[in-house]
Amino acid sequence: MTQKRNFRKVAQQLKKRTMLAIIAMLIVGTVSAQKPKLAVMDFMAGVGLYQNDVNGLSDMLINSLFNTGRFELIERGQLCELIGETNLQKSSLSAGQLQQLAIKGVNFLLLGRVNLTGGEFNIDVRVVDVGTGQLYSTAGVTKLSGQTYRDMMPKLANELATKLPQTVNATLTVVTVPEKPKSTSVVTLLGYLQVYPDDIGTFSSVPTNIIENINRQKLYGYNDWRLPTQEELDLIKANSSKLGLKNGDYMTAAGRSGNVRLVSTGKSAAEQQAEQRVNGVKINGVVWATRNVATPGTFAAKPEDAGMFYQWNRKTAWEATGSVSSWEDSKPAGNSWEKANDPSPAGWRVPTINEIETLFDTDKVSNVWTTQNGVSGSKFADKATGNSIFLPAAGYRSNSSGTLSFVGSSGYYWSSMQSIQQYGNADARSLSFGSGYVNTSNYGGSYGFSVRCVAE
């Protein structure tokens, strides 16, 4: 009997140890070594080149990276699904977009640019750590005379293979989704300040990613939730009983630690969508505004109205008629049109050159020089849907003095992308057209052109 009891006890101990071992294996199994997973963005055209000159280079690099046997590469289709195809030709991604890549297990993001300087084609790559958003490494090669881009990509891939880790830990990704507050409705104070129904938590620093996730989900009908200013927080505290505030400090836009209650002063997502339906039409996959930008944040009253002129990457509006004084003829700063300088109304932005070029697809879009309500311009129409936009030929203001030229005979519209530098000005890509022609051009950023924006 004693032997049986001892055998049963030993068996139970073995069973317990086996279960613990299995549990330990499962836990360890969530942290295992694997090849780094890379996402490669489309290469950007830098100084002295057009975008068409470098299209396809990222595919060559992907092939060379794969041939090293060192990396796992995310397919372009997957990348488009995660961040959107229009974002593939950007020089950076938002924190929210990086988080989407991290959720899919991507470790590093590769951003490439090609510059023509001193007669040499220089290919430079920046590697961003998706987990931290920080620059991890850089690499570059120069294409010499007689060489092709395809010759250079294996060298660039091998350099990256020596600079990036051979393995990374594959950990189970746990995504925290903000709980929906216990309260069910937004409270509006003084007719303009929308207050989130409940606190989203207590934080020692600004919870940027959480706020971005909330806005991406359009929780409670808004997509621009943010931290309150001190003045707004004082108003919220004055209505504490109505809002159910907790004891303790609350964080403001200045970023001090404490509880977080978000606010919005913008239009609801539904109002923005309704406005977009009124103000925009989809042509060949891009939603275009039906009117030019007038003063910053507003549209012109009618499609035929010229709106206002803008210098590239500047938010100052210039009249489209008559003469102007104090014209700014200096070189604009920046490599692309910065969001802070974008004069487009909320929910809109200056188009990329690639979005402008979708209007040139003659299989899908028609283009005619026409007169609409007495105003000359170009009309672009989607052949499948009939959706159309009219771009008035508003002319431009010269880069040196702001003199008005070509009104009624030509139209000039900015893109958000810079090209080469020439004559002391930062040249930028633009749309230009007239009777019998339509194309893209490079102009100094201190010219005054029209802006026709696209939906974000």
HUCORRA-V75210 format. One line per field, one symbol per residue. psi: psi as a letter, one per 20 degrees, with the letter a starting at -180 (. if undefined). Layout:
BEGIN
psi = ???
END
This chain:
BEGIN
psi = ghhgggghgggggggghgghgggghgghhinqprqppqpoqqqqpbpjqrhhhipihhgghgghggihjiqpppqhgggghgiphiihlqirqrhghhhhghhjjphqpppqqpqopkjqopopppopohhijqpgrqqqqporpiqrhhhhhhggghghhhhqqhqqpoqppopoppqpqhqiqppppkjhoppqhrqiapqirpmghgghgghhilpkjqkkqrqqrhghhhgghikghhilqrqrqqqaiijqraqopqrqjaqrhghggghhhgiqqpolipoqqiqrpcqpjqqqhqhiphbqqqqpkqippqqjqarqrlpojrpqrqiroqhhjpjqrpjrrpqrhhhgihiinihipqpqprpoljpqappppohhiiqqqpoqnibrpqhhijppqkpihqqppqrjpqcrpqkjqoqqqrpqraojqprqrpqqijqorrporrq.
END
